[in-house]
Amino acid sequence: MSAYSLDLREKIVESVNKGVSKAETARRFGVHRATVKRYCKQLDERRTLQLRGEGERSDGLSDATTSLTQSKKI
């Protein structure tokens, strides 16, 4: 199964932020309620809805950010 598009994930979270319940948001967008909860939690914790992937570490920092901060420790 492939991931939902970033655009859809943003619309889902925006719906919840506008006051629509998570259950109703799930029905409107045709996703599971747990998916809605996960996207809201992800935005709160990681400040992004983008998938973990190329250029991002598991701690949420990008490889570029890490290399910049390490080079300044000289």
Backbone as JSON Lines, residues from 0, in Angstrom:
{"i":0,"aa":"M","n":[0.84,-1.18,0.0],"ca":[0.0,0.0,0.0],"c":[0.88,1.24,0.0]}
{"i":1,"aa":"S","n":[0.57,2.19,-0.86],"ca":[1.35,3.41,-0.91],"c":[0.76,4.46,0.02]}
{"i":2,"aa":"A","n":[1.58,5.43,0.37],"ca":[1.16,6.48,1.28],"c":[0.21,7.45,0.59]}
{"i":3,"aa":"Y","n":[-0.64,8.1,1.38],"ca":[-1.5,9.14,0.84],"c":[-0.66,10.35,0.47]}
{"i":4,"aa":"S","n":[-1.13,11.14,-0.46],"ca":[-0.38,12.31,-0.91],"c":[-0.26,13.33,0.22]}
{"i":5,"aa":"L","n":[0.78,14.14,0.13],"ca":[1.0,15.19,1.13],"c":[-0.19,16.14,1.13]}
{"i":6,"aa":"D","n":[-0.72,16.44,-0.04],"ca":[-1.87,17.33,-0.15],"c":[-3.06,16.79,0.64]}
{"i":7,"aa":"L","n":[-3.35,15.5,0.5],"ca":[-4.46,14.89,1.22],"c":[-4.2,14.91,2.72]}
{"i":8,"aa":"R","n":[-2.97,14.6,3.13],"ca":[-2.64,14.61,4.56],"c":[-2.84,16.0,5.15]}
{"i":9,"aa":"E","n":[-2.46,17.04,4.39],"ca":[-2.63,18.41,4.87],"c":[-4.12,18.76,5.0]}
{"i":10,"aa":"K","n":[-4.93,18.33,4.03],"ca":[-6.37,18.61,4.08],"c":[-7.03,17.91,5.25]}
{"i":11,"aa":"I","n":[-6.58,16.7,5.56],"ca":[-7.12,15.95,6.69],"c":[-6.85,16.69,8.0]}
{"i":12,"aa":"V","n":[-5.62,17.11,8.21],"ca":[-5.27,17.81,9.45],"c":[-5.96,19.16,9.51]}
{"i":13,"aa":"E","n":[-6.05,19.84,8.38],"ca":[-6.73,21.13,8.34],"c":[-8.2,20.99,8.75]}
{"i":14,"aa":"S","n":[-8.84,19.92,8.32],"ca":[-10.23,19.66,8.68],"c":[-10.38,19.52,10.19]}
{"i":15,"aa":"V","n":[-9.49,18.77,10.8],"ca":[-9.54,18.58,12.26],"c":[-9.27,19.91,12.97]}
{"i":16,"aa":"N","n":[-8.32,20.68,12.46],"ca":[-7.99,21.97,13.07],"c":[-9.15,22.96,12.97]}
{"i":17,"aa":"K","n":[-10.02,22.77,11.98],"ca":[-11.19,23.65,11.83],"c":[-12.34,23.23,12.74]}
{"i":18,"aa":"G","n":[-12.16,22.14,13.48],"ca":[-13.16,21.72,14.45],"c":[-14.0,20.53,14.05]}
{"i":19,"aa":"V","n":[-13.73,19.97,12.89],"ca":[-14.47,18.77,12.47],"c":[-13.9,17.6,13.27]}
{"i":20,"aa":"S","n":[-14.76,16.74,13.76],"ca":[-14.29,15.61,14.56],"c":[-13.41,14.69,13.72]}
{"i":21,"aa":"K","n":[-12.57,13.93,14.39],"ca":[-11.69,13.0,13.69],"c":[-12.48,11.91,12.98]}
{"i":22,"aa":"A","n":[-13.56,11.47,13.61],"ca":[-14.4,10.45,12.99],"c":[-15.07,10.97,11.72]}
{"i":23,"aa":"E","n":[-15.6,12.19,11.79],"ca":[-16.24,12.79,10.61],"c":[-15.2,13.08,9.52]}
{"i":24,"aa":"T","n":[-14.03,13.54,9.9],"ca":[-12.96,13.78,8.93],"c":[-12.59,12.49,8.21]}
{"i":25,"aa":"A","n":[-12.49,11.41,8.97],"ca":[-12.17,10.11,8.38],"c":[-13.23,9.7,7.36]}
{"i":26,"aa":"R","n":[-14.48,9.89,7.71],"ca":[-15.57,9.55,6.77],"c":[-15.51,10.42,5.51]}
{"i":27,"aa":"R","n":[-15.29,11.71,5.69],"ca":[-15.27,12.64,4.55],"c":[-14.16,12.3,3.56]}
{"i":28,"aa":"F","n":[-13.0,11.91,4.08],"ca":[-11.86,11.67,3.2],"c":[-11.66,10.2,2.86]}
{"i":29,"aa":"G","n":[-12.49,9.34,3.42],"ca":[-12.41,7.92,3.09],"c":[-11.18,7.22,3.63]}
{"i":30,"aa":"V","n":[-10.74,7.65,4.81],"ca":[-9.59,7.02,5.46],"c":[-10.04,6.49,6.82]}
{"i":31,"aa":"H","n":[-9.21,5.69,7.43],"ca":[-9.51,5.16,8.75],"c":[-9.29,6.24,9.81]}
{"i":32,"aa":"R","n":[-10.07,6.17,10.87],"ca":[-9.94,7.16,11.95],"c":[-8.54,7.16,12.54]}
{"i":33,"aa":"A","n":[-7.91,6.0,12.63],"ca":[-6.54,5.91,13.16],"c":[-5.56,6.69,12.29]}
{"i":34,"aa":"T","n":[-5.82,6.75,11.0],"ca":[-4.97,7.51,10.08],"c":[-5.06,9.0,10.41]}
{"i":35,"aa":"V","n":[-6.26,9.47,10.65],"ca":[-6.46,10.88,11.0],"c":[-5.72,11.2,12.31]}
{"i":36,"aa":"K","n":[-5.87,10.33,13.29],"ca":[-5.2,10.53,14.58],"c":[-3.69,10.54,14.4]}
{"i":37,"aa":"R","n":[-3.18,9.62,13.57],"ca":[-1.74,9.53,13.34],"c":[-1.2,10.8,12.69]}
{"i":38,"aa":"Y","n":[-1.91,11.33,11.7],"ca":[-1.44,12.55,11.02],"c":[-1.45,13.74,11.97]}
{"i":39,"aa":"C","n":[-2.46,13.85,12.81],"ca":[-2.5,14.95,13.78],"c":[-1.35,14.84,14.77]}
{"i":40,"aa":"K","n":[-1.1,13.63,15.25],"ca":[-0.01,13.4,16.19],"c":[1.34,13.67,15.53]}
{"i":41,"aa":"Q","n":[1.48,13.23,14.29],"ca":[2.74,13.43,13.57],"c":[3.03,14.92,13.4]}
{"i":42,"aa":"L","n":[2.01,15.69,13.07],"ca":[2.22,17.12,12.9],"c":[2.61,17.78,14.22]}
{"i":43,"aa":"D","n":[2.0,17.35,15.31],"ca":[2.34,17.89,16.63],"c":[3.78,17.56,17.03]}
{"i":44,"aa":"E","n":[4.18,16.31,16.8],"ca":[5.49,15.85,17.27],"c":[6.63,16.21,16.33]}
{"i":45,"aa":"R","n":[6.41,16.05,15.03],"ca":[7.5,16.24,14.07],"c":[7.42,17.56,13.31]}
{"i":46,"aa":"R","n":[6.3,18.26,13.46],"ca":[6.07,19.54,12.79],"c":[6.05,19.43,11.27]}
{"i":47,"aa":"T","n":[5.81,18.23,10.76],"ca":[5.71,18.02,9.32],"c":[4.85,16.81,9.04]}
{"i":48,"aa":"L","n":[4.23,16.82,7.89],"ca":[3.44,15.67,7.45],"c":[4.17,14.89,6.37]}
{"i":49,"aa":"Q","n":[5.37,15.33,6.04],"ca":[6.14,14.61,5.03],"c":[6.61,13.28,5.57]}
{"i":50,"aa":"L","n":[6.78,12.35,4.67],"ca":[7.23,11.02,5.04],"c":[8.69,11.04,5.45]}
{"i":51,"aa":"R","n":[9.04,10.16,6.35],"ca":[10.47,9.99,6.64],"c":[11.08,9.4,5.39]}
{"i":52,"aa":"G","n":[12.2,9.92,5.03],"ca":[12.78,9.4,3.8],"c":[14.15,9.94,3.56]}
{"i":53,"aa":"E","n":[14.45,10.07,2.33],"ca":[15.77,10.5,1.9],"c":[16.1,11.86,2.51]}
{"i":54,"aa":"G","n":[17.26,11.95,3.13],"ca":[17.71,13.21,3.7],"c":[17.19,13.49,5.09]}
{"i":55,"aa":"E","n":[16.42,12.58,5.67],"ca":[15.91,12.8,7.02],"c":[16.28,11.63,7.91]}
{"i":56,"aa":"R","n":[16.74,11.95,9.1],"ca":[17.11,10.92,10.05],"c":[15.94,10.59,10.94]}
{"i":57,"aa":"S","n":[16.06,9.53,11.71],"ca":[14.96,9.1,12.57],"c":[14.69,10.09,13.69]}
{"i":58,"aa":"D","n":[15.65,10.96,14.04],"ca":[15.41,11.95,15.09],"c":[14.77,13.22,14.55]}
{"i":59,"aa":"G","n":[14.43,13.22,13.26],"ca":[13.71,14.34,12.68],"c":[14.6,15.41,12.07]}
{"i":60,"aa":"L","n":[15.9,15.32,12.3],"ca":[16.82,16.3,11.72],"c":[17.23,15.86,10.33]}
{"i":61,"aa":"S","n":[17.46,16.82,9.47],"ca":[17.93,16.47,8.14],"c":[19.43,16.22,8.19]}
{"i":62,"aa":"D","n":[19.94,15.45,7.25],"ca":[21.37,15.2,7.18],"c":[22.13,16.5,6.96]}
{"i":63,"aa":"A","n":[21.56,17.42,6.19],"ca":[22.21,18.71,5.93],"c":[22.33,19.52,7.21]}
{"i":64,"aa":"T","n":[21.3,19.54,8.02],"ca":[21.33,20.27,9.29],"c":[22.38,19.68,10.21]}
{"i":65,"aa":"T","n":[22.47,18.39,10.28],"ca":[23.43,17.72,11.13],"c":[24.86,18.03,10.69]}
{"i":66,"aa":"S","n":[25.11,18.0,9.41],"ca":[26.46,18.27,8.93],"c":[26.85,19.71,9.18]}
{"i":67,"aa":"L","n":[25.89,20.63,9.1],"ca":[26.18,22.04,9.38],"c":[26.53,22.24,10.84]}
{"i":68,"aa":"T","n":[25.77,21.64,11.74],"ca":[26.04,21.82,13.15],"c":[27.33,21.13,13.57]}
{"i":69,"aa":"Q","n":[27.66,20.02,12.95],"ca":[28.9,19.33,13.29],"c":[30.11,20.08,12.78]}
{"i":70,"aa":"S","n":[30.01,20.74,11.63],"ca":[31.14,21.47,11.08],"c":[31.45,22.71,11.9]}
{"i":71,"aa":"K","n":[30.48,23.24,12.65],"ca":[30.7,24.42,13.47],"c":[31.35,24.09,14.8]}
{"i":72,"aa":"K","n":[31.51,22.81,15.12],"ca":[32.1,22.4,16.4],"c":[33.62,22.35,16.35]}
{"i":73,"aa":"I","n":[34.22,22.89,15.33],"ca":[35.67,22.84,15.14],"c":[36.41,23.56,16.22]}
